[in-house]
Amino acid sequence: MMYEILIDDKVLYYPGDELCTVIDPEIELKMNDSGTAKMKVPSSNPYYDSILLRKSMITVKKNDREVFFGEVRAYTGNMGLERQLTAVGALSFLSDSRQPQRNWGKITPLQFLTGVLDIHNQQMFDDDRKKIYVGYVTVSNSLNAGAKITDNNSTLDAIRENLISVHGGVLRLRHENGTLYLDYVNLNEYGNYCNQVIQLGDNIMDYTENFNAEGVKTVVIPLGSKIDDDTESEFEKRVDITSVNDGKNYIIGSGPAVDNYGYIWTTVTYDSISDPANLKTMGQTYLRETQFERATFKLTAVDLSAVDSSIDTMYFGDRVNIQAEMFGLNATYPIVEMTMKPQKPEDERIVMSANLRSKKVTLTGRVTSSGHDATIAAKREALKMETVIRSEIANIMNTFSGQYGGYKIEEYDENGHWLRTLMMDAPDKTQATNIMEFSMRGIRFSNAGYAPATSSAWKAAWSINGQFATEEIFANIVFANLLKVGIIEDAAEHTYWNLETGDFVSKSSDEKLLMQQGYLRGYKREYDPSATPSPYDPESQYINTLIGTLDLSADYNDGINRVALRSETELMLQANQNEIIVENGRTHFLKQINVDGDIHSADINCDDIAIGGKATVTGKITCGSVVPANGATNSISWKQSNGLDVSITVKNGIITAINKTEPAPDPT
């Protein structure tokens, strides 16, 4: 194992060189962190006076492979004899730029990362060394995690808050040919598989674990989006799961969880979910992550390649097999922290850590688990789906380049017949994380190790009979005779149609149409920039004014052809047995009204009105013609503004009489 340290591409330290030397160099790396490099530079070093704060770049190479690249941020002198130098990794460049106040809408991680890096690069102007470009993005590109919001925070904080905290994954900065690329990948994709084994008695230095049952829940009441309700109530109504869960609004966890901890209730709210079936699924997922205690382990070990060159060298992010049965560990985990000491390699340390979840509190039988991802919901902005698809396809294709080699094994049965071919990122399938399997049944893919055929570890499969199963499909055009889906939704959630429940939502910048539970409601949407944006309320910066409700609910299915149109306060229009009644509103902007019964309204504004019964108008009528609908003798009456009562008798379309009645004299 050999280290080399450069400053601005010039040799600052080389083992055995009398002039190009440093004292006690130490490099610390942590996942999703910039990392640091510290060392003392003696005055005899030819580049002692070339160290410039916020300008000089430090490069550390391990076996000719770059393991650190960063900027000098501080140094202290010691009577002209030496300087204590501290450099911070280039990921810290993203703390030097600021992202504007902006709701990015419901976009993918790739789009968000590309967008914020573009803004960062613009703010770096002509300082090309600090510009960072989007690299590989392999973390789930699902649009279901809600909108991304920035608020004058640093680019690094914006990425952590909108990507890592929501989708998980890790940041990996690559320095290639003088250009910086930022990858956003899953933890098991950060590094390679290392053949060195960590085991008790050889290289394990320390092991700690922590158990915590504080957040355990065994019964959950999942609640969905708010329900608009015209009845007055002091309680807020939300979608629940009673219609799809045998009348119960709660879900109970597994038997072992209840046996261990009893019944511990909680309520979890998903503001963006209006479908009870989807709400039940989210509740079940929540329980799977909260019904057992959490255990965290941290293991510190030594890289034995420092004393034996025949042993595979560990690099930051590599996956290493741990064999420590007494601790319940016999699996592969990634290196999440690393301390490198070029002049004291025997003192180097690596840290491997993970969250564990067990069905029973024992030292064996634990399985890895990620935490429950919180879902952020915020107001959406429009985006072009074609652009989304093309960028995702390009990103997927891009991940195929620049990758390290893997392992290939063939498996045969007892008769020597071929069973399957495995392409893996480790030499043994029990240690591998990413696996592609070829067999006579087809092809399948896993990014969570080799598992039984029914395991959820297999994320995609293509069977020999032509069936294809996967979690996400990106395509510009899909040709099909039949599509069976539960929900149809555009990328920005402006239009949403649940085919199982019939719920329908369509929004533009200034209007919103909602059909739900027998009601068709229309809203006027006005953007209020002064309102405080909330990541939990998609309409937090909109004033939604209800302008009308068409009631088609079961209460009106009584065989009398009744329809109701409501304003935000009162019943506005009701057709009941061919009768139109308008209260607290006006019938207007109609081309034609044909009614066999009566009309009662404040005002009427219409081209033509044909009335079979009686028209009672307290305001004014503006129309081209008013005609009795059935040709019979009828009358039209009204009260003028001066108090004069006027009536016209019409028979067979001919006015036969006009009557005027003066108002009664004032007795005073």
ABEGO torsion letter per residue (X at the ends): XBBBBBBGGBBABBBGBAABBBBGBBBBBBBGBAEBBBBBBBAABAAAAABBBGABBBBBBBGGBBABBBBBABBBBBGGABBBBBBBBAAAAAAABBBBBBBAEBBBAAAAAAAAAAAAAAAAEABAAABBBBBBBABBABAAAEBBBBBGBBAAAAAAAAAAAAAEEBBBBBBBGGBBBBBBBBAAAABBBBABBBBBGAABABBBBBBBAAABBABBBBBBBBBBBABBBABBBBBBAAAAAGGBABBBBBAAAAAAAEBBBBBBBBAABABAAAAAAAAAAAAAAAABBBBBBBBBBBBAAAABAABBBBBBGBBBBBBBAAAGBBBBBBBABBBBBAABAAABBBBBBBBBBBABBBABGBBBBBBBBBBBBBBBBBBBAAAAAAAAAAAAAAAABGBBBBBBBBBBBAAGBBABBBBBABABAAABABBBBBBAAEBBBBAAEBBBAABAABABBBBAAGBBBBABBBBABBBBABBBBABBBBAAGABBBBAAAGBBBBBBAABBBBBBGGBBBBBBBBBBAABBBBAABAAAABBBBBAEBBBABAAABAGAGBBBBBBAABBABBBBGGBBBBBGBBBBGBABBBBABBBBBABBBBABBBBABBBBBABBBBBABBBBAAGBBBBBBBBBAAGBBBBBBBBGGBBABBBBBBBBBBAX
